[in-house]
Amino acid sequence: MELIKALPEIFEDFAEQRKNSFLTMKELKDKNVPVIGAYCTYFPQEIAMAMGAVTVGLCSTSDETIPVAEKDLPRNLCPMVKASYGFAVSDKCPFFYFSDVVVGETTCDGKKKMYELMGEFKNVYVMELPNSQSETALKLWKEEILKFKSYLEQTFKVVITEENVRKSVHMMNENRIALKNLYEVMKNDPAPMNGQELFNVLYGSQFRFDKEKVPEEINALREKIMKEYEENEKMPKKKRILLTGCPSSGAPMKVVKALEENGAIVVAYENCGGTKSVDRLIDESAEDIYEAIAERYLQIGCSVMTPNKNRYELIGRLIEEYQIDGVVEMTLQACHTYNVEAKSIEKFVKGKGVPYIHVETDYSQEDIGQLNTRMTAFVEML
């Protein structure tokens, strides 16, 4: 297929820092490197990487394009789904623009139907993700991964070898290990940095396209952080918060800001983009590498899974390992799976003797005052 190389006109509207990533991608496209865009942590990026493609997470983190999306989508839909569609249909996400294929997945109902509309103006491939983690589901998910492999081979006229898949698996495992090691500096009390700084590193690492260099850079950053932590005066101790729930990048970071401006520190993120994305590795020694990939991704603890035991296990582990004083669950309006599951998460957390609060929000800035009031009261109660 013909690769997309031209720069979109809207490119000039982006901030300088992110523009560097867009320029890097433009350079890659000029070298005929395929780009595969995705929206979800369940996306098995090792398969795409094995054919020499670059994988990238797509824009869906602000309310800028929601009015455009609401021309086609209902207003009472999840803001992340609307933002994803809005950035795509308005051509305001250069990563989407450069993507030769966008990979979707059957997670929530809103995204599934949104991908149908997106498919009218973009090459969209939807993977059928099972909604359980049973043995039957694992077989189905492995089949979906093999179908995706065949789709890429046919679309791009390439052969994806098992050797290259295993190389990609090793590379991404090294990335996850480095990011997890960085993440674990937050086990120190007091923590060596705040939660906003930690998330910026975790989020920013997703936009490094030379994945083989990421572990070295992250490890060097970790060493620098710990060296300064050990040699300099420590920050005062603060109440330690675990953030769980919906993806928190972009506008929902207002919850983190409200917490950290009112005497707490977010030391752990359970949600997408946080620990959930780096906690499990793929078994590199597995005889069937495709089954190993399927098993690793299927075990991610998202609320679309029924039952969702792995999320509870991870939250329980984080509470103990990070000495958590309070758990804040941030859900997005109209996210039915996370909003319903919040009740049982509250029961689980309180059963461990840890205070819990549930905050439902959207991508707007209208509830910042209310968030500050609620977070201040929660932190004071700890």
N, C-alpha and C positions, 0 to 999 in steps of 0.2 A: 504494500500500500504506500501511497505518497505521504511522506512525513510533513508535518506542519512546521514551518520555519519562520514565517513573518512575525514581526512585532505588532501587537495590537495597539491601536491609538491610545487606549486608556492607560497604557504603560506609564506615561508621564505623571499620572496622578498618585503613584505610590511613593512611600517614604524612601529615602536614600538607602537605608540599611537593607530593607527587603529588596530594593531594586538591584542590589548586588547579586542576590540569588537569582533574580529574573535574568540578569545579564549572563550569569553562568549558564543558565538553562539555554538561553539563546545561542551561546557558543557551542553547547552540546548538540543542539539541533542542527547547527551549521555543519557539524561533523557526522550528521545522519544517525545520531543516537536516538532510539525510540524513547518516548516518555509515556509512562503509564500512571495515570492519576487515580487516587482512591480517597474514600471518605472514612474508612473504618479500620479499627485495630484488627479485625478478622481477616483482612486482606493478606494472603500469603505471598508477600513480596519477593521471597526467594525464587519463586518460579519465574517471575518477570526479570529479575536480576540475572538469572542463569542464561538468558538470551542476550545479555548485554544492555538491557534497558535500564533507564533511570526511573525510580519510583518516587512519587511525591504526594504528600497530603494536600488536599484542595481547600480553597477558602470557604469558610462557613462560620466566621467568628465575630461578626458585627451585624448591627441592624441596618447598615447603610443601604443594602439592596432589598430589604424586606418589602418596601412599598411596590417595587417592580414585581417581586414574586407574587404578591397578593392579587395581581391582575389575573393570574392563572390558578393560584392556590387559595384555599380557604383561610380566612384571617385567624381562626381558632385552631391553627396547626402549630406544631412545635417550631420555635424560632430557628433552631438549627437546620431543620429541613427547609424552611423558607429561605434562610440565608444561603444555604448550599445552592438551591435553585436560582435564587436572585443573582448571585455572583456569576453563575454560569450563563443564564439567559441574557444578562446585560453586558457580558464580555468584560467584566471588571476584575476577573481573576486571571492573571497571566499564566499561572500554572495550569489552569483549566484550558486556557486557549492553546497552550503548547502541547497538551496531552493528546497523543494519537489515539489512545483508548482510555475511557474512564471505567473503572471497575466498581460496580455496585454490589450489594449483598442484601439478602432478604432478612434483615433484622427486624425493624419496626414497620408497621403498616404504612406510615407516612412516607418513609424513604422508598419503599417498594413501588408505590404509585407515582412518586415524584420521578423515579428513574424512568418510568414509562414516558412521561412528558419530556424529560431530558433527552431521551433517545430519539426524539423527533428532530433534534438539531446537533447531536453529537454521537459519536460511535461509543455506545454504552454496552458493556458486557456485565450481566448480573449473575453472580454466583448464588446458588440456592443453599443458604446456610440453614442446617437443621436447628430446631429450637429446643433440643435436649442434648445431653452429653452421654447418651447410651451407646452401647456397642453398635446397634443398628445405625445410629446417627453418625458414628465414626466412619462406618463403611460408606454411607451416603456422601459425607464430606470429603473423603478420600477420592471418591468418584468425581466430585465436583472439581477438585484440584487437578485431577488428570484431564478432565474436560477443558479446564482453563488452559492447561499446558498445550493441548491440541489446538485450541483456538488461537493461541499466540503463534504457534508454529505455522498454521495455515494463513493467518492474517499477515504475518511479517516474512513469510517464506524462509523460515529458519528451522534448525533442528536443535532442540533443547536436550542436551545430554545429561545423563545422571551424574557424570563427573562435575559438570558445571553447576548442577543443582547442589551437590554436596559442598562445592566451594562457596556458593552463596550462603548456604546454611551455616558454614563455619564463620563466614564474615559477619553475618547478622548475630550469631551467638556472641562473637567477640564484642560487637556493639552493645548488646544487651548487658553483658558482664561489666563493661566499662561504665555504662550509665547507672547500673545498679550499685556499683562501688561508689560512684559519685553521690548517688542518692543517699547512701548509708552514712555519709558524714553528718546527716541530720540526726543520727542517733545520739550524737554528743549533746550534753546539756550543761551550759547553754549551747545552742546551735551556732555554727560558724557563719551562717548567712540566713536571710529571711526567706520565707516561702515564695515570694514573688521572684526573687533572684534565682532560686532553684528551678522554678517552673520555666523561666526564660531560657535557661540552659537546656532543659529537657525538650522544650518546644523548638528551640532554635536548632537543635541537633537534627531534627527531621528535615531540615532544608540544606543539609550537607550532602551533596550528591556523590562525592568520592568516599564511599562508606569505608573503604579500607584504611583511611586516614583518621576516621572518627575516634577509634579506641585510643590511639596515641595522644590525640589532643585532649580527650576527656580525662585520661589518666594524668596528663600533665597539669590540667586544671585542678584536679582533685589534690594532687601533691602540693600545688601552690596554695590552695585554700587551707589545707591542714597545716602547712608550714607557718602561714600567717596566723592561724588560729592558735598554734602552740607558742608562738613567739610574742604575740601582741596581747593587749588587754581584751578580755572577753566581753561580749555583750551581756547585759543583765539577763537573768533567767526570766522566762515568760511562760505563760500557760501554753501547753503544747497541744496543737490541734491536728486531728486527722480529717481531711476533706474527702468525702465520698460522694457518689451520685453521678450525674451527667457529666459529659466533657466540660472542662472549666476554662479552656483557653478563650482569649478574646474578651468580650463583654462580661461574661460571668466571673471574670477575675475580680470584679467589683466586690464579690463576697470575701475573697482573700484580703483585698485591700481594707475592707471594713473591719475584719478581724485584726489585722496587723497594725492598724492605726488606733486600735482600742485595747492594746495591752497583751495580745496573744501572738503566737507565731505558728504558721502552718508548717509542720515538719514532715508531713507525709500526705501524698495524693494517692488515693486508691483508684481514682477514675481513669478514663482513657487519657493517654499522654503521660500518666504517672506510673506507679508501680505495676499496674495491671499489664502494661505493654512490655515490661522487661523482666517480669518475675520468673517466667518459665523459659527454659531453653529447649531447643530441638535436639533429640538424641542423634548425634552425628554418627554414632557407631551402628545405628539401626540397619538391619539387613534391607528392610523396605523403607527407603528414605521418604517416600511419598506418604506412607502411613504415619511416619514420625512427624512430618510436617502437619498433617491433618490432626493428629492427636494434640500437638502443642497449641495450635490455634483454637481447636474446639474447646479446650479446657479453660479459655478465658472466661472470667466470671462476669458476664454482662446480664442485665435484667431481662433480656430477651430469652434467656435460658430458663427452662422449667424442668426440674427444680434448679436452683442456682447456688448449689452448695459451695462452689469454689470461691464465690464472692465473700461468703460468710467466713470461710477459712482464712482468706487473705486479710480481711478486716480484723479478725481476732489476732492474727499473727502480728499485724502492724501495731495494734494497741499495746501488745506486750513489748515488742522490740523497740518501739519508739517512745515508750513511757507516756502514752497519750493521756492528757487530762480531760479532753472533750472531743466528741465527734460531731462534725457539721455535715449534714447531708444537703447538697445543693442539687435541686432538680429543676428542669425547665418546664414551663407551662405546656400542658398538653402532651407531655412525655408520659404516657399511660403506664408503661412497664416499670419505670423507676418510681413514679409517684405511688403506684400500688405497692411495690415492694418496700417502700420506705417504712411502712408499718411494721413489717417483720424485722427489718434492719434495726429499727428503734428498740424492739423487744430484745433482740440479740445483744445489742450494745449495752443496754441498761442491765441485762442479765450478767454482764461482766463488771457491773458497778461503775460504769463510765457515763457521765452526762451526755445527752444527745439533743440536737436540735435540727429540725427540718426546715429548710428555706426553699420556697418555690419562687422562681424569678424568670426573667426573659432577657432579651438582648438590649433593652432600653436602659436609660439612666434615670428613669422616673422614680424608682424605688430606692435610690441610694440613701436618702434620709431615713427611711424605714429600716433598711438593712443596718445602718450604723446604730440605730436605737436598739434593735434586736441583738446585734452582735455584742454591743457594749454590755447589755444586761446579761447575756450568756456568759461572757468572760468574767464579769464580776461575780457571778454565781459559782464559778469553778473553785 
